[in-house]
């Protein structure tokens, strides 16, 4: 019995320390905003971004309504612009080919409650750089797509933190 307590005490201290320093698992919401419902205005062309955003908002316990919903006009309006994705070479090889590629994903957001701007129109962005293998073009494309998905999650995490701060 004493051995079990002796071995479980460091684990309990580790968990308390991890939670106390702000650690949370990837994909979980650090905190939820004060408001419980939002009207959402999204561009039509971003189904993947919309899917991940809706899941994040639902995980945070926020009810989502369409921007034109007459029954929800008392809720704050979150307007999100289209994703802006760009890539550019960060470094080149001696043959003038791109050795490193920098990817950037940005989105403009605005949160208003009636006439009050809770989040002024601002651009959230995420940037990643990766090495391009010149012998594996298909692998480079897959890596870029995986990085884009990860960048989208990071962008949504930024948005959720901004919503949390605006809701206080």
Secondary structure, 3 states (H helix, E strand, C coil): CHHHHHHHHHHHHHHHHHHHCCCCCCCCCCCCCCCCEEEEECCCCCHHHHHHHHHHHHHCCCEEEECCCHHHCCCEEEEECCCEEEEEEEEECCCCCEEEEEEEEEEEEEEEECCEEEEEEEEEEEEEEEECCCCCHHHHHHHHHHHHHHHHHHHHHHHHHHHHHHCC
